[in-house]
Amino acid sequence: MLQVNLNHCWTAQQLLAQTVVDRNIDVLLICDYYRGFGDDPRWVDSADHKCGLLVTSRRAMPITDKGAGAGYAWARIGGTYYFSCYWTPNCTLQEFDNFLNGVEWAIWNSVDNLLVAGDFNAHLSEWGSARDDARGSLLSGLASSLGLLAYNVGSEPTYSRVNAESVIDVTFARFLPNANPLVENWSVLTDLDSASDHSYVEFSVIYLFGASAAAPVVHPGAAKAWATKKLSPVALEEHWRRTRGASLPLPTSAPAEDHVAQLQQYLVDSCDAAMPRRTIFQGKRAVHWWCKEIAELRKSSIAARR
């Protein structure tokens, strides 16, 4: 997954398209974008058009439910609810509190695994900020009441300008039922130019293909086999725990074919719960304007910034 504030910049949004291809991103959590994605069913936009989330076309992950409010958009993908949030720094403390109340009201309806991420423009040492403020205290209180933990690692700034830098892009998530973390490999991509004053934040979600999805949906271009390198033992164990005793064993007098079919279905359901299907390559390439010269210029730009 990739989380970023595009600073309402056309160049940053164009560059993001190439970054999605380069880093094989499945889900985007976008703040302050330049332009939305219209009626694309994979796109969920906030009510104030300040943030949203997009499921990229690389995998077949259906959005089974979605909603939005001022400053936030959410979608249920697999067995997890994802919230993308943004709130401007140019507001009163009461307005910020009202925004958090709206997010809290929406989250109370989310009984599954939960991830909340975005640019809150709030500072607190809990997620690596060098200073604390009132907005940070309010946000921390909301996270505590909902059982959320900040997954930010270290104090690498997510926002940088010539005369200022801070950690205001935060990723919160609940632990899985078996006390394992939902988020892994959280990092700020400081060596990759985003063309925005915010850096890319990248992380992995263990339960992306969780067993609590209503039913596995296979893309028309999906192969029958599974991507075994992306096997999630945590999701597999959780699926077995949820389905233990769900179906009665067949009587011993049942035909052997029925026993085989039941066992095969059990194995298929377990695989669908723990890893994605392989996809048949359908000609997806880098964006049409990308070329070797642009790639070299981007490398030079990154080197100069560092």
N, C-alpha and C positions, 0 to 999 in steps of 0.2 A: 504494500500500500504506500501511497505517496500523499503527503500533506503539505500544502503550500499556500501562501498569500501572494497573489499575483500583482498586488498594488495597482490594480486597474490598468495594467500595461499590456498593450497589444503585442509587443515583442515578447514579453514573458509568456503570454498564452500561446503564441506560435511556437516558441521554444519548448514549451511543455509537451506539445504533441510529439516531438522527436524524443524527448526524455522518456515518455511512456513506452515507446518502441525500444529504445536502448536498454532500459532497465526492466522490461517485461512486467509492467505495473498492471495489477488487476483492478484496483479501486483507487479513485482520486478523491481527496477531500480538499476542496478549493475554497479559498476566501478571497473576497474583493476581486473577482474575476473581471475581465474586460467585456466578455460577451458570453451569454449562456449557450446551452446546446438545444434550445428550442423544444420541440415535441419528442425528442429522442426518448424512448421508454426507459433507457438506461440512465437518464439524467433526472435528478431530484433537486429542485431549486427552492431556496428559502422564500418566504412571503415578501421580504423586502429586496430580493434579488441581490443579496450581498454575499451569499455563500451557497454551496451545494455539494453534491457528491455524484460521481459518474462511475458506473461500472464499464470498464473498457471491453472491447469486443474480443479480447484474446481468449477468454474462457467463457463457458456457458454457466453463468451464475445468475439465476433469475432474482429479480426484486419481487418478493412476495407480499410486501406491504410498504407503505411510505406515507410521509406527511411533512408538514412544514409550518413554520411560524416566523415571527419577526426575529431575525438573527440566527435561525437554525433550520436545518433540513435533515430528515432522517429516513432511513430505509432498512428494511429487514432483508438480509441476504444470508441464506442458509439458516443457521440457528442463532444469528447474532444481529443485534440492532446497532446501526452505525449512525452517529450524529455528527454532522459538520456544522461548526458554529463560527460566527464572527460578530463582534460588537465594537463599534467605533470608540476611540479614546475621547472623542469630543462629545461627552455627555455627562450628565450629573450622576452622582452615586445612586440616587433613587432610580434613575432610568436604567442603570446597569443592574440594580437589584430586581427591577421589573422584568428585565430580559432573562435573568437567571430563574425567576419564578416561572416564566413561560417554558423554559427548557425543563425545569423540574416537573411541571405538570405533564409534559409530553413523555418524560422518561418513566413516570410512575406507571404508565400503561405497558412498559417494556419488561416482561417477566423473564426473558431469555438473557443470554450473554449480552454485554453492553460495552460499547466503545464510544467515547465522546472526545472529539478533537477539534482544534481550530485556533484561531487568533482571538484571544479574549482581551488583549491589551491590559492584562492584570499581572502584577509582580508579586512574587513570593519565593522565598528561599527553598520552599518545598519542591519546586520544579527548576531550580537552578538560578533564579534571579539574584542579582547582587543586592537588591533592596526589597522591602515589603511595602505594600500600600493597602488601602482599605478595600479596593477591588479584589486584590489577591486574597484577602481574608474572607470576603464573601464567597468567592469562587471555591476556596478550600472548604468552607462550611457546607456548600452544596455537594461537593464531591464526597465528603464524609457521610452526609446524610443518605446518600445513594449507594454507599459501599464502593466508591470509585477510588482508584489509586493512580497517582501521576506516574507515568512510565518514562518521563524525560530522564536521560542519563547525563550526568556531568553538568557543566555550566557553560557549554559552548553556546554562544549567542545564536538565536534563530533569526534575529533582526539586526541589521548592521547598516549604519550610515557613516559618513566621514567623522562626525563628531558624537556619535551615540551608538550604543549597541545594548541589546537586552534579550531576555528569554521570555517571549510572550506567546509563542506557539506551543500549546500544551496538548499532550495526549493522555487521556484518562481511560481506564478500563476496569472492569470487575474481574476477579479471579474466576476460573472455571469451577464447577461444582466439586471437583476433586482437589481443589486448592492449588492447581497449577496455573501459571500466568497465561492470560489470553494473548498478550503481546510479547513478541521476541525481536531481538536485533534492532532495537530503536537506535537511530543515529541521525545526526545532522550532516547533510552532504556538503561540507564546506568546500570540497574540491570540485564541485560541479556548479557552473554558472547558471543561475535561474533567471537572469535579467531583471530581477526584482530586488528590493531591499530586504526581502526575506529569503532565507535558505530553504532548500527542500528538506523535508523530514521524511525518512523512509523507515518502515518497520514491517514485520510479518505478523499475521494473525493466525494462531493455531487452529481456531475453530471455524475457519472460513467455509469449510465444507462439512459443517456439523450435522449430527444425526437428527437434530430437532427440526430440520427443514421438513416441510409437509411431504415432499416427495422429490427424489432426484430428477432433475430435468436435463436431458441430454440434448446438446445442440445438434442440428442436422449434420453438421460437419464433424461430429465427434466420432472417434473410433471406439471399438468395443473394449479395448484394453484400457488399463489405468496407468497413470503416471506414477509408477512405484517410487521414484525418487522423492516424491512429495507426500509420501505416506506420513500421516500424523498418528503416532501411537496413542496420543492423548484422546483424539477424537474417536479412535477405534475402541479404546477401553470404555469411553463414555457411552458409545453406541451399545456395546455389549451389556453395560450396566442398565441402560434404559430398557432394553428389549428382553432382558432375562425373564423367562417365564411368560412372555407375551403370547406365545403360541404353544399349543399342546403337542406332544410328540405323537406321531402316527401309531396306530396299533400295529402289533407285530404281524397281524394278518394282512396288512396293506401290501399291495404289489411293490416290488423292488423299484419300479419306475417312479412311484410316488415318493418313496424315501429319497431317491436321487434328486428329484425335482425340488423337494423341500430343502435338502442340504444345499443344492445349487443356489436357490433363491436366498438362503441365509448368507452364503458367502458373497453373493452379488451385493446384497444390502449392506453388508459390513464394509466391502470395498468402496461403495458409493459414499458411505458415511465418513471414511477415513482419508480419501484421496480423490483428486479430480480425474475425470476421463482424459485420455490423450485426445488431442484435437488434430484433425487432418489439416495440414497447411493449405490455406486457400489463397495464397498469393499476397498476404499482407506485407507491405514493405514500408520503409521509412517514408515520411511525408515527401511529396513530390519535389519540393524545392530544395531538399537537403542534398549536399554534394560534398566531395572531398575537401574543397577549398573552405567551405563553411565549417566543416569539422576541425580543420587545422586552425582557423581563426578562433574558434571556441577554445581550443586548447591553449592558444597564445593568450587569450583573454583571461582564462583561469590562472595561468602562470603569472601574469602581471598582477592580478588581484592578490594572489598569495604572497 
